[in-house]
Amino acid sequence: MTKRAVILTSGGLDSATVLAMAYRQGVQCYALSFDYGQRHRAELLAAARVAEAFPGTLHKTVGLDLRGIGGSALTDDAIDVPVEPTEGIPVTYVPARNTVFLSIALGWAEVLEADEIHIGVNAVDYSGYPDCRPAFIAAFEDMAATATKAGVEGNPIKIVTPIISLSKADIIRRGIELGVDYSLTTSCYQATETGLACGVCDSCRLRRQGFEEAGVPDATRYA
C-alpha cells in the first residue's frame, strides 16, 4: 500500500526539498499551503508552482487570518522586516505559526487517512524560531497521538522532519540531486508580487549563503 503524507509546502527552498524527498521515495503527496495574511504573498504562487512540478501531487491552500493577532513583521505592516542580523528571536517569528499549521495538517491527514506529515523545519541554518526545534516536533507528535482518532486507535500520525539537521548548503545539494528547480521557489520575507527577492532580509541572506557554500548558481531573482 502506498504511503500517504501531507507535505507542508510554503513555496520556499526548504519545503520544496522536503516535497521532492517524499515524492522520490514513492510517497503519495498532498501539499498543504497557508494563506495566513503573510507579507510575502508571492510564496503562495511559488507553492503552487512547486507542487505542479511533481505530477500527481494534490495541492491545497487553506486560508487563515494571523493578521488578526499580528505580533510579527510578516503579519503586521507596522513592524519592519529587519535587514541586519538581530539577537534573540527575531520579529519575523510568527507566534504559534507551526503549531497552527501542523494542527490543520493533522486534521487533513486524518481525513486522508495519511500516515505522515512532513515539514521543512531546520535546527541548523534557521532564524532562532522556537517552533523549528526537535523538542517542539517531539512534543507535537506526542500531542497528536493523544488528540486524534488515528492515535487513539493505535495508528498515530508521524511528524517527519527530513532536513532538521542539515545545513542550508546540504539541503540545496540534496535538492539538486532530486531535480528540484529552485527558480520556482520564493524565500524572501518581503518579496514583490512577482516574486523578486529583496536580497537583504534574514531569509535572503541564509538562502544566498547556502547556494554559495553548496557551490551551486543562485537562481533567485532579486529586485
C-alpha positions in Angstrom: 0.0 0.0 0.0 1.4 3.4 -1.0 2.3 5.6 1.9 0.3 8.9 2.1 1.7 12.1 3.5 0.7 15.7 4.0 3.6 17.9 3.0 3.7 21.5 4.3 4.6 23.5 1.3 5.4 27.2 1.7 6.9 27.9 -1.7 10.3 28.2 -0.2 13.6 26.3 -0.7 13.3 24.1 2.3 9.7 22.8 1.8 10.4 22.3 -1.9 13.2 20.0 -1.0 11.1 18.1 1.6 8.4 17.6 -1.1 11.0 16.3 -3.5 12.4 13.9 -0.9 9.0 12.4 -0.2 7.9 12.3 -3.9 11.1 10.4 -4.9 10.5 7.9 -2.2 7.2 7.0 -3.8 5.0 8.7 -1.2 1.6 9.9 -2.3 2.0 13.6 -1.6 -0.7 16.1 -0.5 0.9 19.5 -0.5 -0.6 22.0 2.0 -0.1 25.7 2.0 -1.5 28.6 4.1 -2.7 32.0 3.1 -2.4 33.5 6.5 -2.1 37.1 5.7 1.7 37.0 5.2 3.5 40.0 3.8 5.3 37.8 1.3 2.3 36.6 -0.5 4.4 35.7 -3.6 5.2 32.5 -1.8 1.7 31.2 -2.4 2.2 31.4 -6.2 5.6 29.7 -5.6 4.0 26.9 -3.6 1.6 26.2 -6.5 4.5 26.1 -8.9 6.5 23.7 -6.8 3.5 21.4 -6.3 2.8 21.3 -10.0 6.4 20.2 -10.6 5.6 16.9 -9.0 2.9 15.2 -11.1 0.1 13.6 -9.2 0.6 15.8 -6.1 -2.7 17.3 -4.8 -2.1 20.9 -3.6 -4.5 22.7 -1.2 -4.3 26.2 0.2 -6.1 26.9 3.5 -7.0 30.5 4.4 -6.2 31.8 7.9 -6.1 35.3 9.4 -3.0 35.6 11.5 -3.0 39.3 10.9 -5.9 39.3 13.3 -3.4 38.8 16.1 -0.3 40.3 14.5 2.9 40.3 16.5 5.2 39.6 13.6 6.9 41.6 10.8 5.4 39.0 8.5 1.8 39.7 9.6 1.9 43.4 10.7 2.9 46.1 8.2 3.7 48.4 11.1 6.7 46.2 12.0 9.6 46.4 9.6 11.4 43.3 8.3 14.9 43.6 9.7 17.7 43.9 7.2 20.5 43.4 9.7 21.2 40.3 11.9 19.5 40.6 15.3 20.0 38.9 18.7 17.4 36.5 20.1 14.2 35.5 18.5 13.6 37.9 15.5 10.5 39.9 14.8 9.9 37.7 11.7 8.8 34.9 14.1 5.1 34.4 13.7 3.6 33.5 17.1 2.4 29.8 17.1 2.6 29.5 13.3 4.0 26.0 13.1 1.6 24.9 15.9 -1.3 26.1 13.9 -0.1 24.8 10.6 0.7 21.4 12.0 -2.7 21.2 13.7 -4.6 21.8 10.4 -2.2 19.4 8.6 -3.1 16.9 11.3 -6.8 17.3 10.6 -6.3 16.8 6.9 -4.0 13.8 7.4 -6.8 12.2 9.4 -9.3 12.9 6.7 -7.0 11.4 4.1 -6.0 8.5 6.4 -2.4 9.6 5.8 0.5 8.1 7.6 2.7 11.1 8.0 3.1 14.9 8.0 6.3 16.2 6.5 7.6 19.7 7.5 10.7 21.5 6.5 11.8 22.8 9.9 15.5 23.2 10.4 17.5 23.5 13.6 20.9 24.4 11.9 20.6 27.3 9.5 17.5 28.9 10.8 16.5 32.2 12.4 16.1 31.2 16.0 12.4 30.2 15.8 11.3 28.1 18.8 8.9 26.1 16.7 11.7 24.8 14.5 13.4 22.8 17.2 13.4 19.0 17.7 11.8 19.4 21.1 8.8 21.1 19.6 8.3 18.4 17.0 8.5 15.7 19.6 6.0 17.4 21.8 3.6 18.0 18.9 3.9 14.3 17.9 3.0 13.2 21.4 0.0 15.6 21.5 -1.1 14.3 18.1 -1.1 10.7 19.2 -3.2 11.7 22.2 -5.7 14.0 20.5 -6.6 12.2 17.3 -8.8 9.2 16.3 -5.9 7.8 14.5 -3.7 8.0 17.6 -6.3 6.5 19.9 -6.9 3.6 17.5 -3.2 2.8 17.5 -2.2 4.4 14.2 -0.5 7.7 15.3 0.4 10.1 12.5 4.2 10.6 12.4 5.7 14.1 12.0 8.7 13.7 9.6 11.4 16.4 9.6 13.9 15.2 7.0 16.1 18.3 6.8 16.0 19.3 10.5 19.8 18.6 11.0 21.0 19.7 7.5 22.8 22.9 6.7 21.3 25.1 4.0 24.1 24.1 1.7 23.3 20.4 2.3 19.6 21.0 1.7 20.4 22.6 -1.6 22.8 19.8 -2.6 20.2 17.2 -1.8 17.5 19.1 -3.7 19.7 19.4 -6.8 20.3 15.6 -6.6 16.5 15.2 -6.6 16.0 17.5 -9.5 14.4 20.5 -7.6 14.2 23.6 -9.7 14.9 26.3 -7.1 14.0 29.1 -9.6 10.4 28.1 -8.8 10.8 28.9 -5.1 10.5 32.2 -3.2 12.1 32.6 0.3 12.2 36.4 0.7 10.3 37.8 3.7 9.4 40.9 1.6 9.3 39.6 -2.0 7.5 41.7 -4.6 4.2 40.5 -6.0 6.1 38.9 -8.9 8.5 37.1 -6.5 11.5 39.4 -6.7 13.6 39.0 -3.6 15.0 41.9 -1.6 18.4 40.2 -1.0 18.9 41.8 2.4 16.4 40.1 4.8 17.4 37.2 7.1 15.8 34.6 4.8 17.6 36.0 1.7 20.9 36.0 3.5 20.6 32.4 4.6 19.5 31.3 1.1 22.3 33.1 -0.7 24.9 31.8 1.7 23.5 28.3 1.2 23.9 28.5 -2.6 27.5 29.9 -2.2 28.5 27.1 0.2 26.9 24.5 -2.0 28.8 25.7 -5.0 25.5 26.0 -6.9 24.4 29.0 -9.0 21.8 31.0 -7.2 18.6 31.0 -9.3 17.0 33.6 -7.1 15.5 36.7 -8.9 16.5 39.8 -7.0 14.8 43.2 -7.2 
